[in-house]
Amino acid sequence: MAAERTLSIIKPDATRRNLTGKINAKFEEAGLRIVAQKRLQLTEAQAGAFYAVHKERPFYKDLVSFMISGPVVAQVLEGENAVAKNREVMGATNPANAAAGTIRKEFAESIEANSVHGSDSAENAATEIAFFFAGIEITG
Ligand SMILES: Nc1ncnc2c1ncn2[C@@H]1O[C@H](COP(=O)(O)OP(=O)(O)OP(=O)(O)O)[C@@H](O)[C@H]1O
């Protein structure tokens, strides 16, 4: 299978605790290559737009507030089966259910402040990558 790309976000709970390097090491150890990366402060409108699919969920407002509570690191990860591999490395949404060795098991604070986001399909990955990056910013 050709290399696939996925969109990852290191969330504010993790940037606040200086965990960017440790989380990136997990990706690289799993064979995912960080082919683009930038640290930014999302606005409320940007975070709301990114999570628009969750608009009707009860946690939407809190999630948007959390995502703008500090800087995030948006990144493009590349590798074989990158979408699935990244979700495996991330672990379950709720850290209480995450497998040993996963990012969320080791670092997440709660179901909301769970340290990372990862696209859930190749199709959504393409949309989410385009949300953060221009093609010229991605270097395999
Ligand atoms: N019950 C909840 N209470 C509070 N926040 C939640 C809850 N469920 C999900 N979230 C937050 O919303 C994000 C998106 O939820 P979703 O169900 O799509 O989880 P996911 O697919 O594991 O995570 P992500 O989309 O971030 O990769 C979660 O990562 C988490 O930060």
Ligand as a Chemical Component Dictionary entry (heavy atoms), coordinates in Angstrom:
data_LIG
# 
_chem_comp.id                   LIG 
_chem_comp.type                 NON-POLYMER 
_chem_comp.pdbx_formal_charge   0 
_chem_comp.three_letter_code    LIG 
# 
loop_
_chem_comp_atom.comp_id 
_chem_comp_atom.atom_id 
_chem_comp_atom.alt_atom_id 
_chem_comp_atom.type_symbol 
_chem_comp_atom.charge 
_chem_comp_atom.model_Cartn_x 
_chem_comp_atom.model_Cartn_y 
_chem_comp_atom.model_Cartn_z 
_chem_comp_atom.pdbx_ordinal 
LIG N1  N1  N 0 -17.994 12.464 26.563 1  
LIG C1  C1  C 0 -17.121 13.418 26.299 2  
LIG N2  N2  N 0 -16.918 14.437 27.165 3  
LIG C2  C2  C 0 -16.039 15.426 26.907 4  
LIG N3  N3  N 0 -15.275 15.475 25.785 5  
LIG C3  C3  C 0 -15.418 14.481 24.906 6  
LIG C4  C4  C 0 -16.336 13.399 25.104 7  
LIG N4  N4  N 0 -16.238 12.564 24.039 8  
LIG C5  C5  C 0 -15.322 13.105 23.224 9  
LIG N5  N5  N 0 -14.811 14.252 23.735 10 
LIG C6  C6  C 0 -13.788 15.114 23.125 11 
LIG O1  O1  O 0 -14.116 15.308 21.753 12 
LIG C7  C7  C 0 -13.078 14.798 20.916 13 
LIG C8  C8  C 0 -13.709 14.227 19.673 14 
LIG O2  O2  O 0 -14.537 13.147 20.036 15 
LIG P1  P1  P 0 -14.553 11.808 19.180 16 
LIG O3  O3  O 0 -15.679 10.978 19.683 17 
LIG O4  O4  O 0 -14.475 12.130 17.729 18 
LIG O5  O5  O 0 -13.200 11.115 19.702 19 
LIG P2  P2  P 0 -11.936 10.540 18.948 20 
LIG O6  O6  O 0 -12.305 10.163 17.574 21 
LIG O7  O7  O 0 -11.272 9.533  19.812 22 
LIG O8  O8  O 0 -11.017 11.767 19.051 23 
LIG P3  P3  P 0 -10.423 12.740 17.951 24 
LIG O9  O9  O 0 -11.566 13.090 17.005 25 
LIG O10 O10 O 0 -9.953  13.899 18.768 26 
LIG O11 O11 O 0 -9.315  11.988 17.333 27 
LIG C9  C9  C 0 -12.343 13.780 21.805 28 
LIG O12 O12 O 0 -11.022 13.532 21.405 29 
LIG C10 C10 C 0 -12.414 14.469 23.156 30 
LIG O13 O13 O 0 -11.425 15.485 23.275 31 
# 
loop_
_chem_comp_bond.comp_id 
_chem_comp_bond.atom_id_1 
_chem_comp_bond.atom_id_2 
_chem_comp_bond.value_order 
_chem_comp_bond.pdbx_ordinal 
LIG N1  C1  SING 1  
LIG C1  N2  SING 2  
LIG C1  C4  DOUB 3  
LIG N2  C2  DOUB 4  
LIG C2  N3  SING 5  
LIG N3  C3  DOUB 6  
LIG C3  C4  SING 7  
LIG C3  N5  SING 8  
LIG C4  N4  SING 9  
LIG N4  C5  DOUB 10 
LIG C5  N5  SING 11 
LIG N5  C6  SING 12 
LIG C6  O1  SING 13 
LIG C6  C10 SING 14 
LIG O1  C7  SING 15 
LIG C7  C8  SING 16 
LIG C7  C9  SING 17 
LIG C8  O2  SING 18 
LIG O2  P1  SING 19 
LIG P1  O3  DOUB 20 
LIG P1  O4  SING 21 
LIG P1  O5  SING 22 
LIG O5  P2  SING 23 
LIG P2  O6  DOUB 24 
LIG P2  O7  SING 25 
LIG P2  O8  SING 26 
LIG O8  P3  SING 27 
LIG P3  O9  DOUB 28 
LIG P3  O10 SING 29 
LIG P3  O11 SING 30 
LIG C9  O12 SING 31 
LIG C9  C10 SING 32 
LIG C10 O13 SING 33 
# 
